[in-house]
Amino acid sequence: MLSFMMRPLALLVIAATFALASSASAESGRFNVHIDLGAGAPIAGQARPGFGSGSSAGGAAIFGFDYQLKPPIAIEAIVGGGGFAKSYPRDLQAGMPFATFALGARYRFLDSTDGYKAQGGSLHGNVWIAAHAGYYQLDGGQFGIDFTAGYSMNITNPFSIGPFIKIALLPGGHHPGPDMFILGGVSLSFTVGRDSPRMIDTDGDGLSDEEELRIGTDPYRADTDYDGIPDGIEVATGTNPLDPDTDGDGLADGFEDKNRNGVVDPGETDPRKRDTDGGGISDGDEVLGGLGDPLDPLDDDWDQDGVPNPIDLCPDTPTGVEVDATGCEAATGEFVIESMPFEAGKSALVGDVSAILDPVIEFIEGQPEMSFAILVRVESSGDLIEDLRLAQRRAEAIRNYLTERDVLSLRLFIEATGPARVEADEKPAILIRRR
């Protein structure tokens, strides 16, 4: 009989142990209070099911208090009461009252060393067993011993909750033979006073060894990523304890946070921000590349046109002028000439060529870092192939004119165009366009 009734207890312990063996992180303190609310029935003795008539079901509330002498071992006192539906044959009352007061011990398997750190709760938990001996009231006053097993998971600081199962053996009593009952239900626990003093922090970085194993840092090295900032400070302040350069700007977190306190103090850059001053150039480029002060946004963009200096091809654009992605004045992207220095159907330059094309030279020289495309729209002759060839020859004639006047040929390109389209309101023209 005893072997049969110990089976549920063993199954609970084994199942919870396998479920939590890799990630237990329950929270228990030096002092803990428990409230166990359970339902069950006598399973041995004259009140057991099948003996006589009527239901044997009942329930009880048991209050416990434990003090951890040396975790995970604690001494525990319990007191409780309840009742069962079936009375003993000699009793005239309708049911059987139950009461207990006992002393014993509790042992927590897989209990965390973190204390109550998970303020929002955690599905991780601990498996515990307890045994008590003392006074029981069932078949009159009796001495008894009980065995209990359960599982607790943290729901919020300082409360934990989980299932339990209790089996009690009660020899003696008014009737011959030992009595035995089983209860199963929910156990609510909470820590009294300060958090558990049991946190193990081998490397002294402010993180418990168990927490470090969960997040992947080294519990035997205070600074896992060698960036100069202890792992505990990195976790608490938002930098990555597994990456020496959290923001990827080329500067180690410990270089940016010079006093390693996790706070952006005066004179420090922010290891969580690639560009601390928001000027457009990363802290690493400013410090390592000598491009300015990482705490001064103005030196990231000298002309304040919104394009950072390293990619600004026109770094001295006047204030208020609209610029394109290269930082150059948007309005100067294209130069259009509608006076054509060509005879009809020919590609040789004629007439006052300098008056027409010299302004193009000034336009190009004003943007020394840019290259330009030359496009020519010609009058339509009705022969598309011939019109394309004429446009190509005229563009080559213009490029030759510009290179003869010291415009670098490497900055000049010819792009295909063709005849002007009347339906698009186009006219024959020369277009010099930034590439």
HELIX and SHEET records of a PDB file:
HELIX    1   1 LEU A    2  LEU A   20  1                                  19    
HELIX    2   2 ASP A  209  ILE A  215  1                                   7    
HELIX    3   3 ASP A  231  THR A  237  1                                   7    
HELIX    4   4 ASP A  253  GLU A  256  1                                   4    
HELIX    5   5 ASP A  283  LEU A  288  1                                   6    
HELIX    6   6 PRO A  297  ASP A  300  5                                   4    
HELIX    7   7 ASN A  309  ILE A  311  5                                   3    
HELIX    8   8 ALA A  330  THR A  332  5                                   3    
HELIX    9   9 VAL A  353  GLU A  365  1                                  13    
HELIX   10  10 LEU A  384  GLU A  404  1                                  21    
HELIX   11  11 SER A  409  ARG A  411  5                                   3    
HELIX   12  12 VAL A  422  ALA A  424  5                                   3    
SHEET    1   A 9 PHE A  31  ALA A  44  0                                        
SHEET    2   A 9 GLY A  58  LYS A  70 -1                                        
SHEET    3   A 9 ILE A  73  PHE A  84 -1                                        
SHEET    4   A 9 MET A  96  PHE A 109 -1                                        
SHEET    5   A 9 GLY A 125  GLN A 137 -1                                        
SHEET    6   A 9 GLY A 141  THR A 156 -1                                        
SHEET    7   A 9 PHE A 159  LEU A 170 -1                                        
SHEET    8   A 9 ASP A 179  VAL A 192 -1                                        
SHEET    9   A 9 PHE A  31  ALA A  44 -1                                        
SHEET    1   B 4 GLU A 334  ILE A 337  0                                        
SHEET    2   B 4 ALA A 429  ARG A 434 -1                                        
SHEET    3   B 4 PHE A 372  ARG A 377 -1                                        
SHEET    4   B 4 LEU A 412  ILE A 414  1                                        
END                                                                             
